[in-house]
Amino acid sequence: MEKPSDVAVIGAGPNGLSLAAHLADRGVDFRIFGKAMETWDTRMPRGMLLKSDGFATSLYDPGGKLSYASYCAEHGIPYAPLGVPPPLDSFSAYGHAFQKKLVGGLEEKRVATLERDGDAYGLTFDDGSRCRSKAVVVAVGITYFAQMPEALAGLPRDLVSHSADHHDLGAFKGRRVAVIGAGSSATDVAGLLHREGAEVHLVCRDTLWFNGKMADPRPLKDRLRSPTTPIGPGWRSFLYANFPLLFHRLPADRRLRIVRSHLGPAPAYFAKEMVLGRAYTHLGLAPKSGRPKDGGIELELANKGGETRTLQVDHVICATGYKPKLSRVPFLSEGVLSRVEALEDMPVLTDTFESSLPGLYFIGALASNSFGPLVRFACGAAFTAPRLARHLA
């Protein structure tokens, strides 16, 4: 049994690293487990541009000294608060620099099992080692939550995969690929596949609606009509981004409706020229079924009226987003899961991110039903990290 700690943080993405920086600043005895920026390094397509604007692309340390803007200035990377989309590789490198400077004690271990152990928690790692902690913060981001269309979920993975399975799309050069989805992931993957030399077919249930590029600085009339926020412009986004504690006090059914409906699929403005005229688009269609055929896959696509057509491709990539669910976090033991109060397979949390099991906290995407759309994104760490660190201290 390794040395115990007061707090164990599981996950080293933007939320976990930001929280760790605040815990360190407050002198809290903690340990943090995971590989820094792993999801960004391995489960996002190489060459991708982030949809978030520069001002909303930081991790958050006490005092905000190590921001994405300051990192770009130091390393000569083009930056603007608005209108210069951050490249994935720059954001990932920034996250690693943040970790090395502020979270030096990161332990690159993978948690295999988390169990309740008396009045504390027992963590077992994939190397067989164990430790105890009084409190545990689950900060796993979207790692385990890739969502596949039901009609294609049972097909072989060499024919149908999720966008999270592909960091390097170069393997699809010269192949015919269908991309399912209408959001940023779908257009990013479609545009990058075309750049790699694939024949791309983008299949969207409805239509494609691209966000517009905002001027920098924005005219006053635009800011009054639709204020700028880290999660996008608009008065609703302004409320959800600035008042997550007020959101927490809303009735549960209203919170769930907002989380389901706010910020639907809308690719960034720069994706438009990457896709239109380059990928074949099949609008108003959704996959009804698929079957292996001639070494590839034949898709049956249906419109809302029930009319169908087929599309033969070599591979299908489902860029259909992520659905956070407690039951899909692989290291949570049955004993823990059975004692965490949940709503729609998401933990019910106090206003300090604590679940019904004392000392067990959830941040990031798994906290969105409690705190709203803000915490689904990296920028949500600006709210989460200082609040939870203050509570744990």
N, C-alpha and C positions, 0 to 999 in steps of 0.2 A: 504494500500500500504506500503510495507516494504521499508527500506532505499535503495536509489539508489546506483549504483556503476559505476565506469568507464568501467569495463570489467566484463562480466559474462562468465565463462567457464562451458560448459555443457558436463559432462563426467569426470570420475575419474579413468580411466585406465592409462596405461603408458604414453600416450601423454598428457592427461589432467593434471596428477599429475606432470609430468616433467615441463610443461609450468607454472603451478602454483608455483612451486619452484623458477623458474626464475623470475616470476612476483613479488613474495614476496621479492626476493633479490634486485630487482630494486625499491622497494617501490611503486609499482603500486596499486591503489585502485581496488581490484577485489573480486569477490565471485565465488566459485566453487561448483557445484551441482552434486550430484550422489553418488553412493556407491562405495567405493574404491575397485578396482580390481573385480568388480561384474561379468563381463563376464568370467574371469578366475576362479572365485569361483563357478559359477553356470552353465556355458555352455560348459565347457571342461571336458572330462571324468576323474574321479578320478583315480589316478595311472599313468596318462600319463607322458611321458618324453618329454621335449621340443626339437624340431628339431634344434633350434638355439644353437650354441656353447656358452660356458660360457662367453667368452669375448664380446659376442653380446647380452647379456641377462640382461642389466641394464636399470633402469630408469636413468634420467640425471638431476642432480642438478648442480648449478654453482660450478665449481671447481672439480666436479666428486668425491666428498669425500665419498658419500654413494653409492658405486657401488655394484653390485651383488657379486663380488669377495670379497670385504671387509665384506659384510654381512655374507658370507659363512665362512670366516676366524673367525669372531667373534662368530659364532654359531656352529662351528665344523662340517660344512656340506662339504662333498667331493666336490672339485672344481678343474678344470683345464681350461685354455683358450680353449683347444681343447680336444676332446676325452672323456669327462665326461658329458653326457647329463644332463641338469638341470631338476630335478623333478618338476612337476607342483606345488605341495604343498610348496616346498621351494621358488619357484619364487613368488607365491601368498603371502606367509608370508613376503617375502622381500618387496613386493609392499606395504603391510599394514604398515610395519615398516617405509618405506620411507614416507608414508603419515603422520603417527603420528609424525614423527620428523620434517618434512619440510612443511607440508600442514595442519596445525592444524585447520584451519577454514573451513574444508570441511563440507558442509551441505547436509545431506542425504535426499534430496528432489528430486522428479521426475518431470521434466518439462512436463506439459501437452500441453501447447501452447506457441509458440513464434510468436509475431506479431510486425510489424513495428508500432511504436507509436510516431508520429511526427518526431523529429530529433533523436530519440532513439529507443529502443526496449522494448517491454513489455513482461515479462515472467509470465505465470500463472502456478502454481504448482498443483499437484494432491490433495493437501490438501485445495485448494481454495485460498491460499495466492498469492500475486502478487508482482513484483518488476520491476523497470526500470533499464536499463543499456545503456550506450552510445555505447558500442561495445559488441558483442557476439562472442565467439569462440565455434564452434560445434566440439566436440572431442569424438564422440560416438563409435569409433572403428568399430567393425564388428557386433555390437549387433543386428541390425535390418535387416541384409542382408543375412541370410541363403538362399541358393539356392536349390530348389528341381527340379528333372527331370520333364520335362513337362508331360511325360507319366504317372507319378504317383501322380501329384500334387493334383488331385481332390479326392483321396481316403481317407477314414477315418483315423484320426491321431492315433487311437489305433492300426492300422495295418501298417501305413507308417509314419515315423517321420524323422526328421533331426538329425544329430549327436549332434547339439547344444541343443537338447531337453533332453539330458541325461548326467547328472553329475555322477550319480550312475548307473552302468550297472549291479549291482547285481540282479536286478529284472528279468533279462533274464536267470538266472540259469535254466538249464534243458530244455530250449526252443530252437527252430530251428530259427536262425536269418540270413537273407541275409543282407550284407553290400554292398552298391553300391558306387564305387569310386576306384581310384588308387593312391591317394596321401597320405600324412601323416595322415590326419584325418581318412581315411578309414582303413589303416593298424593299427593305434593306437586302433581304436574301435574294429577291428576284433581281435587283439591280446588280448585286455583286456576282451572282451566277452568270448574268449576261457578260459582265466584265471578264469573267474567267473563261468565256467561250462556250457556254451552254446555250441550248435552245430552251427558252423559259416560257412557261404558260402559267399566268397568274389567275387563280380561280377565286372569285369573291362572291360571297353570299348576296351582297347588295351592290353598291357601287364603290368607287374610290373617291374619297374626299380628302384633299390635301390641305394641311394648314398653310396659311399665308405667312410670308416673311415679314417680320415686324421691323420698322425703322428704328434706328438707334441714333439719337434719342427719339422716343415716341412723342408725337405731338400731344399737347395737353388734352385736346378734345378726345383723342383715342384713349388716353389713360383714364379719363373720366367715364367714358362709355364702357370701357373694358380694361380694368386695372391689371397691371403686370403682377404676376405671382410666380413662385418657383414651379408650380405645377401647370402653368399656362394662364393666358389672359381670361378675364371674366369676373363678374361679381360673385358668382357661386364659388368659383375657384378661390377667390379672395377670402371668402368666409371660411372655406374648408382648410385653407393653408394657414390662416392666422388665428383660428379659434378651434383647434382640435379638442380642447377641453369642453367647450360648449357642445361640439359634436358628440362627445362622449355622453352628455346628459340627455340627448335626444332619445325618444322611444326606440326600442330595438328594431321594430319593423321599419321605421323610417330610416334608421341608419343603414339597414341592409339594402333598402331600395336605392339609396344614394350611392352606396359603394358599387352596386351592380350597374348603375346607369350612368354615373358621371365619368367623363373622359373615355368615351367609346373609341373605337378604332379610327385613327386619323393620322396618316403618315406625315412626316415633316415636309416642309416646302422643297427641300433640296432633293427629296426622293423622286419628285415628279419627273425631272429630266433623266433620272437613272432608269425609269421604268417605261414611261409612255413612249411609244415608237421603238422600243427595244425588246420588251416582252410582249407576247401575245396575251391579251386580257380576255377573260371569260367572266363577264359580269352577270349578276343576278342568278348565279348557279352555286349549288353546294353539293359535296360528294354524297351520293346515296349508297354507293357500294363500290367495291373494287375487287379485282381478281387477277392473279398472276396470268400473264399471257405472253408467249414468245420471248421469254427472258426479261420481260418488263411487267408493267401493270396496266390493265384497262380500267379506267375510272368510269363509273356511271354517274353523270351529273344531272341534277334536277333543278328546275326553277320552282318558284312559289306556286305555280299553277299545276305542278306535277309532271310537266313535260320533261322528257329526258333526252340526253345525248351522251355519246361516249367519247373518251379522250384516251389515246394510247401514249404512254410515256415510259421512260426507263426507270424513273424514280419519282416518288412524291415526298415533298418536304412540307410538313404541317407547321406553319408559323401561326399557330392558333392560341398563343398566349400561355398563361399560367393561372392555375386555380389553387390557392393555398388551402391545405387541409391538414388538420392535426394528424389524421390517420395515415398520412403519407410521410410523416417524419420518421425515418426508419429506426432511430435510436431510442424513441420513447417506448418504454416498456408498457406492457398491458396494465400493470399496476398503476403506473403514472397516468396513462390515458383514461383509465376508468374513473379516476378521481378529479380530472380536470373538467369543470363545467364548460360545455361547448354549445354554440349556436351555429347551425349549418356547418358543423365540423371545423369551427374556428373557436379559439378560446375566448371565454367571457373574461374581460380584464377590468381591474380597478383603474382609477385614474393615475396610478403609478405603475401600470403595466403588469401587475401581479395577477396570476390566475387564482382559481379557487383552491389550489394546492399551495399552501404557504411557502414562500421562498422560491417559487417557480415563476419566471417572468418570460414574456414573449414580446419581441420588438420586430419592426419591419412589416413585411407583407402579412404575417399572421396576426398583426394587431389592427389591420385596417377596418374590420367590422366594429371595433371599439373606438377608433380615433379618426377614421375617415381616409379619403384618398391620399392625403399628404404622406402618410407613413409607408405607402407602397413604394415610394421613390427614395433615392439616396438623399435628396434634400430634406427628407423628413427627419434625418438624424440631428438637424439643428434644433428641433423640438425635443426629440427623444433622449439624446445623450445627456444633456445637462440635467433634465428633469429626473431621469432614472438614477443618474450618478448621485445627485443630491439626496434622493430617497435612500439609496443603498449605503451612503456614508453616515 
